[in-house]
């Protein structure tokens, strides 16, 4: 598990890149200890977190989920609250942090947060649209501890990508940023949103060919019914699409989805190795499932993870993406998420076995679940 999670954060396809050996030996030591701990311990730690700094962005992409969070009544986290939450994650045993947004670098406290996260012993990724970076800026990010940029590109053809991202010149800018990253030794990977039948499209296929030829890690992100596709299940991938992505991964391991592991069958990794934290402190299984299992302003990582593992959704292996491929879950989720007075959905309102743990503020039809509790042990940093 741990090697797969970290592989997600390293375009070299291996933890032992020379740059990491030279610049972050303590991170490699922590990763090795975590791998040993996860292999022999009955309790599994979360090792990575997707941390939303804010939801401000210079783009307005049609698939983006950030607009959904405009429905929340919570105040955004202050810089100090973000630090407190990040410290909880690090103390739990998190060794990889993926800063996402919005466009994270537009957050005034982004650099301060990077430097707070013990970057000498933590793997740090910046998710970005790759727009208008300079070599000087990228070198600065590398110097303060950022290990990799994960850049979004949605088609090989500039006009298609720019239309999807609603920003002229965004395709050329992203490719230029990739070249700058390679020039200075910054890790780099590419994410592409895959929707219905897109695996047959020339724009997708040519981008795949480019990633294969250049040995660039390409992360397949399946479309979900959020953003401008809110409640639009017609945009979701087909079984044929899912099979095509798996075949590409089997042939070229650096073309991947986060359900693919080095050893074993494909499995949803939500609360198995990572989770997502919103800009309001809510803890979600991932960026696509907006069900809150707690808030790290007041809750511990251990209590949130334990609560999540009481649900069948999390405790049962699923060889796919619940938000994109699990039709039963999607139907229930869309039904229970409409007309909310607050956002995101509270887990106590969604899952039957959690109903008695808290007083829900929303009335929801329960989902049948099986209890499978998970305890966690204190982490060595």
KOLNUMAR-465383 format. One record per residue (C-alpha): chain; z negated, y, x negated; residue in three letters. Coordinates in Angstrom, 3 decimals, decimal comma. Layout:
N
<node "A" <Z Y X> "Ala">
...
! end
This chain:
381
<node "A" <0,000 0,000 0,000> "Unk">
<node "A" <-1,059 2,554 -2,602> "Unk">
<node "A" <2,062 2,112 -4,714> "Unk">
<node "A" <4,242 2,608 -1,655> "Unk">
<node "A" <2,433 5,765 -0,580> "Unk">
<node "A" <2,741 7,249 -4,040> "Unk">
<node "A" <6,335 6,091 -4,324> "Unk">
<node "A" <6,950 8,327 -1,320> "Unk">
<node "A" <5,785 11,247 -3,453> "Unk">
<node "A" <7,649 10,396 -6,666> "Unk">
<node "A" <11,426 10,600 -7,009> "Unk">
<node "A" <11,272 8,558 -10,229> "Unk">
<node "A" <10,584 5,454 -8,099> "Unk">
<node "A" <7,667 4,752 -10,436> "Unk">
<node "A" <4,255 6,265 -11,025> "Unk">
<node "A" <4,726 6,115 -14,768> "Unk">
<node "A" <7,120 9,018 -15,281> "Unk">
<node "A" <6,761 10,676 -18,654> "Unk">
<node "A" <5,871 14,004 -17,085> "Unk">
<node "A" <2,970 12,491 -15,170> "Unk">
<node "A" <1,780 10,605 -18,227> "Unk">
<node "A" <1,772 13,814 -20,240> "Unk">
<node "A" <0,605 16,309 -17,620> "Unk">
<node "A" <-1,550 14,310 -15,226> "Unk">
<node "A" <-3,171 11,317 -16,944> "Unk">
<node "A" <-6,240 11,700 -14,719> "Unk">
<node "A" <-4,050 11,347 -11,647> "Unk">
<node "A" <-2,612 8,112 -13,014> "Unk">
<node "A" <-6,132 6,869 -13,716> "Unk">
<node "A" <-7,185 7,705 -10,150> "Unk">
<node "A" <-4,055 6,038 -8,775> "Unk">
<node "A" <-4,760 2,900 -10,764> "Unk">
<node "A" <-8,374 2,789 -9,602> "Unk">
<node "A" <-7,307 3,410 -5,994> "Unk">
<node "A" <-4,761 0,601 -6,187> "Unk">
<node "A" <-7,419 -1,796 -7,484> "Unk">
<node "A" <-9,897 -0,615 -4,847> "Unk">
<node "A" <-7,404 -1,004 -1,994> "Unk">
<node "A" <-6,379 -4,459 -3,145> "Unk">
<node "A" <-9,864 -5,947 -3,378> "Unk">
<node "A" <-11,883 -3,958 -0,872> "Unk">
<node "A" <-12,094 -4,964 2,776> "Unk">
<node "A" <-12,085 -1,316 3,770> "Unk">
<node "A" <-8,990 0,766 3,126> "Unk">
<node "A" <-8,998 4,379 2,090> "Unk">
<node "A" <-6,557 7,044 3,164> "Unk">
<node "A" <-4,703 8,064 0,009> "Unk">
<node "A" <-2,353 10,813 1,194> "Unk">
<node "A" <-2,481 13,705 3,634> "Unk">
<node "A" <0,232 15,903 5,130> "Unk">
<node "A" <-1,432 19,301 5,263> "Unk">
<node "A" <0,016 22,092 7,412> "Unk">
<node "A" <-0,744 25,471 5,878> "Unk">
<node "A" <0,685 27,410 8,849> "Unk">
<node "A" <3,700 27,370 11,199> "Unk">
<node "A" <5,539 30,489 10,059> "Unk">
<node "A" <9,104 29,777 8,940> "Unk">
<node "A" <12,250 31,609 7,875> "Unk">
<node "A" <14,383 29,044 9,747> "Unk">
<node "A" <14,510 27,935 13,380> "Unk">
<node "A" <15,728 24,333 13,138> "Unk">
<node "A" <16,573 22,613 16,406> "Unk">
<node "A" <14,461 19,522 15,698> "Unk">
<node "A" <11,326 21,357 14,528> "Unk">
<node "A" <8,032 20,470 16,202> "Unk">
<node "A" <6,112 23,617 15,185> "Unk">
<node "A" <6,972 25,394 18,444> "Unk">
<node "A" <4,877 22,832 20,317> "Unk">
<node "A" <1,745 24,095 18,585> "Unk">
<node "A" <2,195 27,517 20,154> "Unk">
<node "A" <0,487 25,930 23,177> "Unk">
<node "A" <-2,830 25,550 21,347> "Unk">
<node "A" <-5,792 27,778 22,143> "Unk">
<node "A" <-7,422 27,245 18,740> "Unk">
<node "A" <-7,455 29,935 16,050> "Unk">
<node "A" <-5,585 29,071 12,840> "Unk">
<node "A" <-7,650 27,924 9,897> "Unk">
<node "A" <-8,908 30,533 7,470> "Unk">
<node "A" <-8,356 30,004 3,762> "Unk">
<node "A" <-11,974 28,928 3,328> "Unk">
<node "A" <-11,692 26,456 6,215> "Unk">
<node "A" <-8,541 25,011 4,653> "Unk">
<node "A" <-10,404 24,557 1,384> "Unk">
<node "A" <-13,325 22,865 3,119> "Unk">
<node "A" <-10,959 20,428 4,817> "Unk">
<node "A" <-9,059 19,720 1,617> "Unk">
<node "A" <-12,372 19,045 -0,136> "Unk">
<node "A" <-13,300 16,530 2,555> "Unk">
<node "A" <-9,970 14,797 1,960> "Unk">
<node "A" <-10,395 14,734 -1,811> "Unk">
<node "A" <-13,968 13,475 -1,532> "Unk">
<node "A" <-12,759 10,673 0,750> "Unk">
<node "A" <-10,328 9,460 -1,904> "Unk">
<node "A" <-7,085 11,282 -1,143> "Unk">
<node "A" <-4,941 11,410 -4,285> "Unk">
<node "A" <-1,676 12,842 -2,900> "Unk">
<node "A" <-1,276 16,008 -0,824> "Unk">
<node "A" <1,959 16,998 0,902> "Unk">
<node "A" <1,909 20,690 1,819> "Unk">
<node "A" <4,075 21,335 4,859> "Unk">
<node "A" <4,532 24,042 7,497> "Unk">
<node "A" <6,396 26,001 8,742> "Unk">
<node "A" <7,744 27,013 5,363> "Unk">
<node "A" <4,631 26,499 3,285> "Unk">
<node "A" <5,457 28,876 0,434> "Unk">
<node "A" <5,406 31,737 2,981> "Unk">
<node "A" <1,678 31,130 3,391> "Unk">
<node "A" <-0,206 33,760 1,386> "Unk">
<node "A" <-2,828 31,237 0,304> "Unk">
<node "A" <-0,449 28,420 -0,710> "Unk">
<node "A" <-0,869 28,840 -4,465> "Unk">
<node "A" <-4,623 29,261 -4,097> "Unk">
<node "A" <-4,782 26,004 -2,135> "Unk">
<node "A" <-2,707 24,131 -4,722> "Unk">
<node "A" <-5,029 25,262 -7,493> "Unk">
<node "A" <-8,056 24,294 -5,400> "Unk">
<node "A" <-6,868 20,692 -4,967> "Unk">
<node "A" <-7,733 19,520 -8,483> "Unk">
<node "A" <-4,004 19,499 -9,362> "Unk">
<node "A" <-4,681 17,932 -12,767> "Unk">
<node "A" <-5,651 14,726 -10,959> "Unk">
<node "A" <-3,861 15,033 -7,596> "Unk">
<node "A" <-0,169 14,522 -6,803> "Unk">
<node "A" <1,134 17,576 -4,940> "Unk">
<node "A" <4,350 17,821 -2,949> "Unk">
<node "A" <5,863 20,872 -1,282> "Unk">
<node "A" <8,034 20,227 1,785> "Unk">
<node "A" <10,631 22,985 2,011> "Unk">
<node "A" <14,050 24,013 3,279> "Unk">
<node "A" <14,963 24,920 -0,300> "Unk">
<node "A" <16,165 28,398 0,599> "Unk">
<node "A" <16,447 31,109 -2,085> "Unk">
<node "A" <14,280 29,719 -4,861> "Unk">
<node "A" <14,510 31,092 -8,375> "Unk">
<node "A" <14,038 29,135 -11,574> "Unk">
<node "A" <11,081 31,376 -12,432> "Unk">
<node "A" <9,392 30,622 -9,110> "Unk">
<node "A" <9,913 26,874 -9,467> "Unk">
<node "A" <8,598 26,921 -13,034> "Unk">
<node "A" <5,499 28,745 -11,803> "Unk">
<node "A" <4,937 26,111 -9,116> "Unk">
<node "A" <5,312 23,396 -11,740> "Unk">
<node "A" <2,836 25,178 -14,001> "Unk">
<node "A" <0,130 25,452 -11,317> "Unk">
<node "A" <0,382 21,760 -10,422> "Unk">
<node "A" <3,169 21,142 -7,896> "Unk">
<node "A" <4,810 17,821 -8,769> "Unk">
<node "A" <7,710 17,624 -6,359> "Unk">
<node "A" <9,785 19,494 -3,798> "Unk">
<node "A" <10,923 17,549 -0,746> "Unk">
<node "A" <13,997 19,458 0,452> "Unk">
<node "A" <15,583 19,127 3,889> "Unk">
<node "A" <19,347 18,515 4,047> "Unk">
<node "A" <20,850 17,233 7,284> "Unk">
<node "A" <24,542 16,782 6,464> "Unk">
<node "A" <26,830 16,655 3,477> "Unk">
<node "A" <28,978 19,300 5,152> "Unk">
<node "A" <27,646 22,873 4,764> "Unk">
<node "A" <28,804 24,044 8,184> "Unk">
<node "A" <26,996 21,177 9,945> "Unk">
<node "A" <23,767 21,637 8,007> "Unk">
<node "A" <23,791 25,417 8,445> "Unk">
<node "A" <24,373 25,056 12,185> "Unk">
<node "A" <21,538 22,570 12,486> "Unk">
<node "A" <19,217 24,837 10,499> "Unk">
<node "A" <20,525 28,056 12,115> "Unk">
<node "A" <20,828 29,727 8,725> "Unk">
<node "A" <24,138 30,482 7,034> "Unk">
<node "A" <24,164 29,520 3,375> "Unk">
<node "A" <21,159 27,214 3,689> "Unk">
<node "A" <23,110 24,141 2,527> "Unk">
<node "A" <24,329 25,786 -0,677> "Unk">
<node "A" <20,844 27,164 -1,331> "Unk">
<node "A" <19,247 23,727 -0,944> "Unk">
<node "A" <21,690 22,118 -3,385> "Unk">
<node "A" <21,100 24,906 -5,887> "Unk">
<node "A" <17,342 24,410 -5,643> "Unk">
<node "A" <17,792 20,692 -6,303> "Unk">
<node "A" <19,724 21,478 -9,483> "Unk">
<node "A" <17,058 23,962 -10,592> "Unk">
<node "A" <14,352 21,346 -10,045> "Unk">
<node "A" <16,240 18,843 -12,165> "Unk">
<node "A" <16,771 21,465 -14,868> "Unk">
<node "A" <13,065 22,272 -15,309> "Unk">
<node "A" <11,726 18,755 -14,726> "Unk">
<node "A" <10,323 19,301 -11,243> "Unk">
<node "A" <10,387 16,182 -9,093> "Unk">
<node "A" <12,754 16,424 -6,141> "Unk">
<node "A" <13,649 14,370 -3,083> "Unk">
<node "A" <15,683 15,011 0,065> "Unk">
<node "A" <14,793 14,477 3,722> "Unk">
<node "A" <17,406 14,025 6,435> "Unk">
<node "A" <16,815 13,916 10,192> "Unk">
<node "A" <18,584 10,924 11,754> "Unk">
<node "A" <19,438 11,026 15,453> "Unk">
<node "A" <21,424 8,799 17,823> "Unk">
<node "A" <24,530 7,275 16,195> "Unk">
<node "A" <24,260 9,600 13,190> "Unk">
<node "A" <24,343 6,643 10,797> "Unk">
<node "A" <28,083 6,391 11,552> "Unk">
<node "A" <28,792 10,088 10,991> "Unk">
<node "A" <30,745 11,184 7,874> "Unk">
<node "A" <28,196 13,940 7,194> "Unk">
<node "A" <25,441 11,323 6,969> "Unk">
<node "A" <27,477 8,765 5,045> "Unk">
<node "A" <28,662 11,243 2,409> "Unk">
<node "A" <25,112 12,488 1,856> "Unk">
<node "A" <24,037 8,871 1,377> "Unk">
<node "A" <26,827 8,360 -1,177> "Unk">
<node "A" <25,672 11,469 -3,053> "Unk">
<node "A" <22,047 10,265 -3,095> "Unk">
<node "A" <23,120 6,832 -4,346> "Unk">
<node "A" <25,297 8,271 -7,085> "Unk">
<node "A" <22,661 10,746 -8,260> "Unk">
<node "A" <19,649 8,445 -7,768> "Unk">
<node "A" <18,017 11,090 -5,552> "Unk">
<node "A" <15,303 9,789 -3,237> "Unk">
<node "A" <16,550 10,208 0,338> "Unk">
<node "A" <13,908 10,062 3,073> "Unk">
<node "A" <15,187 9,155 6,529> "Unk">
<node "A" <13,226 11,067 9,189> "Unk">
<node "A" <13,941 9,816 12,706> "Unk">
<node "A" <14,504 12,367 15,449> "Unk">
<node "A" <11,681 12,736 17,971> "Unk">
<node "A" <11,590 14,355 21,407> "Unk">
<node "A" <10,065 17,616 20,162> "Unk">
<node "A" <11,278 21,126 19,398> "Unk">
<node "A" <14,614 21,880 21,043> "Unk">
<node "A" <14,833 18,147 21,716> "Unk">
<node "A" <11,575 18,316 23,671> "Unk">
<node "A" <11,505 15,411 26,149> "Unk">
<node "A" <15,129 14,557 25,245> "Unk">
<node "A" <15,045 10,829 24,560> "Unk">
<node "A" <18,836 10,820 24,409> "Unk">
<node "A" <18,617 12,142 20,846> "Unk">
<node "A" <16,572 9,181 19,572> "Unk">
<node "A" <18,048 6,542 17,294> "Unk">
<node "A" <19,420 3,252 18,572> "Unk">
<node "A" <18,503 -0,223 17,328> "Unk">
<node "A" <21,824 -0,207 15,499> "Unk">
<node "A" <20,814 2,998 13,699> "Unk">
<node "A" <17,456 1,510 12,691> "Unk">
<node "A" <19,137 -1,614 11,379> "Unk">
<node "A" <21,640 0,460 9,397> "Unk">
<node "A" <18,812 2,391 7,723> "Unk">
<node "A" <17,020 -0,826 6,806> "Unk">
<node "A" <20,199 -2,248 5,298> "Unk">
<node "A" <20,656 0,892 3,201> "Unk">
<node "A" <17,070 0,631 1,967> "Unk">
<node "A" <17,451 -3,045 1,086> "Unk">
<node "A" <20,519 -2,220 -0,974> "Unk">
<node "A" <19,248 1,035 -2,493> "Unk">
<node "A" <15,420 1,178 -2,456> "Unk">
<node "A" <15,350 4,942 -3,088> "Unk">
<node "A" <16,967 5,445 0,345> "Unk">
<node "A" <13,891 4,950 2,464> "Unk">
<node "A" <11,695 5,423 5,500> "Unk">
<node "A" <7,921 5,609 5,322> "Unk">
<node "A" <7,655 2,289 7,187> "Unk">
<node "A" <9,259 0,453 4,265> "Unk">
<node "A" <6,857 -1,037 1,751> "Unk">
<node "A" <7,469 -2,605 -1,638> "Unk">
<node "A" <5,883 -5,855 -0,513> "Unk">
<node "A" <5,627 -7,140 3,024> "Unk">
<node "A" <7,213 -6,304 6,344> "Unk">
<node "A" <7,945 -2,768 7,586> "Unk">
<node "A" <4,852 -1,217 9,179> "Unk">
<node "A" <3,952 2,164 10,619> "Unk">
<node "A" <1,734 3,788 7,945> "Unk">
<node "A" <-0,115 6,205 10,251> "Unk">
<node "A" <-3,847 5,944 9,488> "Unk">
<node "A" <-3,003 3,001 7,205> "Unk">
<node "A" <-2,559 5,171 4,133> "Unk">
<node "A" <-2,101 8,719 5,324> "Unk">
<node "A" <-2,599 11,120 8,192> "Unk">
<node "A" <-1,604 14,666 9,127> "Unk">
<node "A" <-3,786 17,777 9,464> "Unk">
<node "A" <-2,561 20,690 11,572> "Unk">
<node "A" <-2,956 24,370 10,743> "Unk">
<node "A" <-5,832 24,308 13,257> "Unk">
<node "A" <-7,684 21,393 11,656> "Unk">
<node "A" <-6,693 18,666 14,125> "Unk">
<node "A" <-6,072 15,224 12,621> "Unk">
<node "A" <-2,903 13,499 13,843> "Unk">
<node "A" <-1,526 10,044 12,973> "Unk">
<node "A" <1,614 11,766 11,681> "Unk">
<node "A" <3,678 14,903 12,242> "Unk">
<node "A" <5,498 13,367 15,205> "Unk">
<node "A" <2,546 12,065 17,263> "Unk">
<node "A" <0,581 15,047 18,516> "Unk">
<node "A" <-2,585 13,218 19,497> "Unk">
<node "A" <-5,743 14,566 17,873> "Unk">
<node "A" <-8,398 12,068 16,767> "Unk">
<node "A" <-10,748 14,830 15,687> "Unk">
<node "A" <-10,929 18,103 13,822> "Unk">
<node "A" <-11,918 18,268 10,171> "Unk">
<node "A" <-13,626 21,617 10,664> "Unk">
<node "A" <-16,492 19,597 12,146> "Unk">
<node "A" <-15,661 15,885 11,761> "Unk">
<node "A" <-15,584 13,679 8,680> "Unk">
<node "A" <-12,475 11,853 7,495> "Unk">
<node "A" <-14,354 8,570 7,902> "Unk">
<node "A" <-15,261 9,192 11,550> "Unk">
<node "A" <-11,714 10,234 12,438> "Unk">
<node "A" <-10,146 7,209 10,755> "Unk">
<node "A" <-12,710 4,908 12,359> "Unk">
<node "A" <-11,908 6,329 15,784> "Unk">
<node "A" <-8,169 5,883 15,235> "Unk">
<node "A" <-8,589 2,235 14,289> "Unk">
<node "A" <-10,247 1,475 17,604> "Unk">
<node "A" <-6,869 1,902 19,290> "Unk">
<node "A" <-4,220 -0,753 19,574> "Unk">
<node "A" <-1,606 1,818 18,590> "Unk">
<node "A" <-3,130 2,150 15,130> "Unk">
<node "A" <-4,863 -1,200 14,575> "Unk">
<node "A" <-1,823 -3,328 15,462> "Unk">
<node "A" <1,102 -3,656 13,059> "Unk">
<node "A" <4,297 -2,073 14,357> "Unk">
<node "A" <7,547 -2,420 12,418> "Unk">
<node "A" <8,937 0,977 13,312> "Unk">
<node "A" <8,174 4,536 14,352> "Unk">
<node "A" <6,136 4,814 17,548> "Unk">
<node "A" <7,427 8,333 18,250> "Unk">
<node "A" <11,083 7,375 17,785> "Unk">
<node "A" <11,469 3,662 18,514> "Unk">
<node "A" <8,539 2,481 20,655> "Unk">
<node "A" <9,959 3,067 24,145> "Unk">
<node "A" <6,733 2,175 25,978> "Unk">
<node "A" <4,680 4,578 23,897> "Unk">
<node "A" <7,294 7,346 24,152> "Unk">
<node "A" <7,339 7,145 27,953> "Unk">
<node "A" <3,530 7,251 28,140> "Unk">
<node "A" <3,297 10,027 25,583> "Unk">
<node "A" <5,866 12,230 27,331> "Unk">
<node "A" <4,131 11,681 30,670> "Unk">
<node "A" <0,696 12,553 29,347> "Unk">
<node "A" <1,804 15,522 27,256> "Unk">
<node "A" <3,458 17,524 30,017> "Unk">
<node "A" <1,720 20,508 31,589> "Unk">
<node "A" <-1,093 20,529 29,042> "Unk">
<node "A" <-3,580 23,380 29,178> "Unk">
<node "A" <-4,267 22,896 25,472> "Unk">
<node "A" <-2,526 21,245 22,532> "Unk">
<node "A" <-2,456 18,685 20,991> "Unk">
<node "A" <-3,485 15,836 23,305> "Unk">
<node "A" <-7,043 14,645 22,691> "Unk">
<node "A" <-7,301 10,962 21,800> "Unk">
<node "A" <-10,263 10,570 24,181> "Unk">
<node "A" <-7,946 11,584 27,023> "Unk">
<node "A" <-5,143 9,254 25,992> "Unk">
<node "A" <-6,793 5,983 24,980> "Unk">
<node "A" <-8,956 3,968 27,371> "Unk">
<node "A" <-11,436 2,672 24,789> "Unk">
<node "A" <-12,213 6,194 23,537> "Unk">
<node "A" <-13,019 7,652 26,951> "Unk">
<node "A" <-16,792 7,302 26,561> "Unk">
<node "A" <-16,973 8,826 23,080> "Unk">
<node "A" <-16,455 12,410 24,154> "Unk">
<node "A" <-16,109 14,455 27,310> "Unk">
<node "A" <-12,368 14,976 27,747> "Unk">
<node "A" <-11,044 18,310 28,928> "Unk">
<node "A" <-7,791 16,782 30,141> "Unk">
<node "A" <-7,350 14,032 32,723> "Unk">
<node "A" <-4,900 11,371 31,562> "Unk">
<node "A" <-3,785 7,910 32,669> "Unk">
<node "A" <-5,162 5,467 30,073> "Unk">
<node "A" <-3,135 3,192 27,845> "Unk">
<node "A" <-4,232 -0,464 27,558> "Unk">
<node "A" <-5,717 -0,948 24,114> "Unk">
<node "A" <-7,603 -3,513 22,056> "Unk">
<node "A" <-10,640 -2,431 20,017> "Unk">
<node "A" <-10,427 -2,993 16,302> "Unk">
<node "A" <-12,941 -0,815 14,463> "Unk">
<node "A" <-12,604 0,121 10,824> "Unk">
<node "A" <-15,402 1,257 8,512> "Unk">
<node "A" <-14,876 3,191 5,319> "Unk">
<node "A" <-16,837 3,330 2,083> "Unk">
<node "A" <-17,661 6,392 -0,028> "Unk">
<node "A" <-14,929 7,288 -2,522> "Unk">
<node "A" <-14,975 7,748 -6,273> "Unk">
<node "A" <-13,163 10,873 -7,264> "Unk">
! end
